[in-house]
């Protein structure tokens, strides 16, 4: 390899990639936190170095030229390699200090993680712990988070996952609401009940029917919210029946399980990190702590 021919300025390459992704110099400048003229100069410098045109004007933004289209995926791989270098370098740290981002679903982040984060802070006050509550999967490969608690096993080869077990979720409602269903709640009376769902898709409803032997229809779900805290507030208000983990529902004195003879719906839990940071002492210590605290027997709940 002729190393003398490889003299890219990474700032110029990064400016090109971010502009391609954002669609304009102004948007790229905002994404990188630098001035728009700087972005323009960096892209122009890369074009001059490569002796090609990478962008052409498209309305208020820019569009890739055919040459730009050909180069952008190569540059994207360079960006991924740079991120990997950063991850490996971060893994060399030996002190339990510095920033670390945990991400989990809204329910897990609000109900299970706070006491654990408090203990971690007491044990390692040098840690700067950020908890991202999101029902969308954060991208560990792009370093949007260091550790993720997920309800599914990831398939990406760059990720390392530990199964923590299955938590059980049950139906809950207030005693006042349950009295509207009759003296004794049955599967038949549940077919007339009001439930809160996540969206208008049938996935959740059909899953409940299959798991619990119910015959719920779309008419049973007049209340919808993608936000789990809103769902639970509606349940506690006595407006409907909802489902949540037994860790949350059993601890709330305002509600009770609906038909205790119904089986729990298993909620798998996985702890996920990027393989490149598994040697980071900071990430490893926190991941091991969380795994020990959250691991449960397979049939718990």
N, C-alpha and C positions, 0 to 999 in steps of 0.2 A: 504493500500500500504506500502510495506517495503522500505522506503526511503533510507535505508542504502545500498540497492543493486543498487541504481541509482547514479553512481559516474563517468559518462562520462566526459572526458575533451573535451569541444566543439571544440577546435583547432584540436584534433585528428579526430573527427567526420567530421569536415569540410574538412580536408585533404583527407579523404576517399572519400567524395562525389565529390569534385572537380577532384580528380584523375579519378574517375569513369566516370565523364562527359568528361574530356579532353583526356583520353586514355593513358596518360603516366605521370610519376612523373615530368619530365622536363616541360611539358605543364602545369601541375597543379601549379608548382612553378612559372612559368611566370604569370599565371592567378592571383595568390595570392600575387605576388611580394615578395616571400621569396626564400631562397636557396633550391635547389633540395634535398640535404641531409636532410634538416629539414623535408620536406614532407615525405621522406622515413622513417625517425625516427618516425614521428607522426603516420603514417599508421601502422608501426610495433608495436608501443605501443598499438594502438587500437586492433590489432590482438592478442597481448599477453594478454590484459585485457579480451577480449572476448573468448580467447582460440580457435580461428578459423583462417583459411586462407582466406583472402578477395580477393587477386589478384594472377594471375599467369602470367608468361611472355608470350607475344604474339608479336614476331618480335622485333621491337624497342620500343614497348610499353607494356602495361599490359592489361589483360582482367579480368573481374570479374569471380571468382569461383562461383559454384552453391550457396554457402552460401552467397557470396557477392551479387549475383543477388537477393537473397531473402531479404537481409537487406537494399539494396540501396533505395528502395521506402520508407521504414520506415524512413530512414535518411533524404530523401528528404522532407518528411513532417516535420521533426524536423527543417530543414533549413527554410521552409516556416513559421513555427511558430516563429522562431527566428527573421525573417524579420518582422513579425507582431508585435512582442514585440518592435522592433526598431521604427516602424511606430507609435505605440501608445505612446511610450516615447517621440517621436518627437512632438506629438500633445499636449504635456503638456507645450510646450514653449509659453510664453506670449509676447515676444519681436518680433517686425517685423524686424528681422535680420537673417542673415545666408543664406545658399545656397538654391536655389529653381530652379528647372528645368522645363521649358515649352517646349512642343513639339507640332508641327503642320506640316501640309503639307508644302512642299517647297514654294508654292505660298502664303499661309496664313502667314507663318513665315517671308517671305521677304516683303510682301506688306501690311499686316494688323498689324502685331505685333510690328514692330520697333517704331512707335510713342507711342504706349501704354507702351512698355518697358521703353522708355525714361521718360514718365510721372511717372511710378512706381519708377524708380531710383531717380527722383527728390523728390517724396513724401517720399520714404523710402530708404535713401542712405545706410542703413545697409544691405539691401538685396543684395545677390550675385546671379544675374539672369543669367541663362544659357538658350539659345534658341536652341533647336535641330530641325533643318529643315529636316524632313524625310517623305517620302510618305509611308513608312512602319510604322505599329503601334508599338510604343514603349510599353514595358510591364510595366504598372503601378504597378502591383502586385510585380514585382521584383525591384521596385524603380528605373527603368530606367528613369522615369520622375515623377514629382509631379502632374502636370496638363497637360492635353492633349486637343487640339482642333481637333476634328475629324469630318469627313463627314459622319459618320454612327453612329447609336446607339449601344453601346456595349451591349453584352448579358451576360457578366460575372457577377455573383451575387455580387462579391466583389467590383464592381465599381459603382460609383454614377455619373449619367449623367444629365446635364441640356440642354434642347433644346434651342438654341439661335435664331432659325428661319431658313429660307431658303434664301440664297443669290442667285441671278440670274446670270447665265453665258450666254454670247452671242458670236456669231461668229464675228470675226474682221479680217480686212485686210487693207493694204495700199490703198489709192485711185488709185495709179498707177497699182496695181495688179487688182483691181476691173474693171478698164477700159479694161483689156484684156478679160473680160467676156461679153462685149457689153455695149451699152448705158444704159441699165437698167438690173440690176441683177434680175434674177427670179430663182425659184426652178429648172427649166429646165436647165438654164445656170450653176447653181451650180453643176449639175450632170457631168459637164465637167471640174470642177475646181480641183485645187490641194489643198489638206488638209494635215495638219500634225497630226499624231496620236501618241499614246503612245507605242503600240507594234503591233505584227502581229495578235493578237487575234481579234475577230469580235465584242467584247463587246462594245467598244467605238463607232464604226461605226453604229452598229445596234441601239444603244441608241440614237445617233443623228438622225437617220432616224425616229425612233419612236417619239421622242420629237418634231421634227421640220417638219415632213412630207416630208422628203427628200428621194431620191433614190440613195444614194451613194453606190458605190461598192468598192472592194479592190483596184481597179485601181485608185481611187481618193486619195489614201493614200500612195504615193511613199516616203513620208518623215516621219520618225519615231524618237521619242526620249522619253525616260521615264523621262527626266529632263524638268520640266515646263519652266525654264528660257531659255533653248535652244529652246523649241517650240516657245516661245514668241519672241526670237531673230530672228527666221526664218520668223515669221509673219511680224515683223517690217522691215525686210530686203526686203520684197515684194516678198518672194518666195512662199507664200501659204496663205491659210485661216486657222485660229486657233480659239480655244474657250478659253475664260477666264472670270473671274468674272467681272461684270460691274465696280466694284471698281477700277480695274486695267485698263481695256480697255477704259472706258470713260475718264479716266484721262490722257491717252496717246495721244498727238496731232498728232502723226505720223500715227495713224490708225483711222478707223471709223467702226461703226457697219455695218454688212452685212445684207441687207434687214431688215430695222428697224421694219417692220411689223411681223417679226418672233418672236414667244414667247421666253422668256428666259427659259433656262434649270435650274430648281431648284437645288441648291447645299445645302443640309442640313448641319447645323453646330451644333455640340454638344460640350459642355465643360465637361470634364471627370476628376474625381479625384478618389482616392481610398477611400472607405468608412471609413477605419481606420484613415485617416488623415483629415477627414472633421472637426474634432474638433481642428485641429492645427490653431492657430490664423494667423500664417504666410500664410499658404495655403489658409485659408478661406478668408483673406483680399484680396489676389491677385486674387483668383477665383471670388470673388464678383465684384472686379474692372473690370476684363476682361468680365464677363458676362454682366455687365451694358454697357460697351463700345461696345460690339460686338452684343448684342441682336438687332434684326431688326424686323420690321413688317413682317408678314407671306408673304405678297405679294410685298415686296420691290424689286426693281431692274428694 
